[in-house]
């Protein structure tokens, strides 16, 4: 699933993510849903989902939320450090 997102196959991968978030309420699936909402252009869904994210979750993965904010035009695109570790979700957004 991660590889599919990174290679740009959001249209086929995101339905799988949406099904899994209903069955497994893990933090990864919530972050994957946010990523899918961005990549598929679900602006209203993304806005609603972001409004439900608490500060603890934002602090746990600040890069992901910085990228999501930047993609929505609410912040500057973060500058990555040479040693920055990127997850598949970061990479698919960036």
C-alpha positions in Angstrom: 0.0 0.0 0.0 2.8 2.4 0.9 4.6 1.7 -2.4 1.5 2.3 -4.3 1.0 5.7 -2.8 4.6 6.6 -3.4 4.4 5.6 -7.0 1.3 7.7 -7.5 -1.4 5.1 -7.5 -3.7 6.9 -5.1 -6.9 6.1 -7.1 -6.4 2.4 -6.6 -4.8 2.5 -3.1 -7.1 5.0 -1.4 -10.3 2.9 -1.5 -8.3 0.3 0.4 -7.2 2.9 3.0 -10.8 4.0 3.4 -11.9 0.5 4.1 -9.2 -0.2 6.5 -9.8 3.0 8.6 -13.3 1.7 9.2 -11.9 -1.6 10.5 -8.7 -0.6 12.2 -8.5 2.7 14.0 -4.7 3.0 14.1 -2.8 6.2 13.8 -1.2 5.0 10.6 -4.6 4.5 8.9 -5.7 8.0 10.1 -2.6 9.6 8.6 -3.0 7.5 5.4 -6.6 8.7 5.1 -5.4 12.4 5.4 -2.8 11.7 2.7 -5.4 10.0 0.4 -7.8 12.9 0.9 -5.1 15.3 -0.2 -3.9 13.2 -3.2 -7.4 12.5 -4.5 -8.6 16.1 -4.1 -11.1 15.5 -1.4 -10.7 19.0 0.0 -13.8 18.9 2.3 -12.9 15.5 3.7 -9.3 16.7 4.3 -10.5 19.8 6.1 -12.9 17.9 8.3 -10.2 15.3 9.1 -7.6 17.9 9.9 -10.0 19.6 12.2 -10.3 16.4 14.2 -6.5 16.0 14.6 -5.3 16.8 18.1 -2.1 18.5 19.0 -0.5 15.3 20.3 -0.9 13.7 16.9 0.5 16.8 15.2 3.6 16.8 17.5 4.1 13.1 16.8 4.6 13.7 13.1 5.2 17.4 12.5 6.6 16.9 9.0 3.4 15.2 7.8 1.2 17.9 9.1 3.5 20.6 7.8 3.3 19.0 4.3 -0.5 18.8 4.5 -0.7 22.4 5.6 1.6 23.5 2.8 -0.3 21.6 0.2 -3.5 23.4 1.3 -1.7 26.7 1.0 -1.8 27.3 4.8 2.0 27.3 5.3 5.3 27.3 3.4 6.6 24.0 2.1 9.0 22.7 4.8 12.7 22.5 3.8 14.0 19.0 4.3 17.3 18.4 6.1 19.8 16.1 4.4 19.3 13.6 7.2 15.5 13.9 7.2 13.8 10.5 7.4 10.8 10.3 5.1 8.0 7.9 5.4 6.0 6.7 2.4 3.2 9.1 3.4 5.7 12.1 3.5 7.2 11.1 0.1 3.8 10.7 -1.6 2.8 14.2 -0.5 6.1 15.9 -1.1 
